[in-house]
Amino acid sequence: MVKTNIKNLSTSHVILFSSDLDLAYDKLIDYYSLRFQLEFNFRDAKQFWGLEDFMNVSQAGVTQAANKRVLYG
């Protein structure tokens, strides 16, 4: 796929991958578009709630971090 910037007419190439060999190209493009929108929403939500550095791998860690955020927000 070739992506063109409308403002300055510069172009770049985009390659999309899927393991589903029967998936139509237009569906693949739709799925990638939705995926990136979800990524942007998660990024914005993390910034809004102040969770940029929030990474816990255990239930206790998540509970402690959430309680700390509520108490000291």
Buried (B, 14 or more C-beta within 10 A) or exposed (E): EEEEEEEEEEEEEEEEEEEEEEEEEEEBEEBBEEEEEEEEEEEEEEEEEEBEEEEEEEEEEEEEBEEEEEEEE
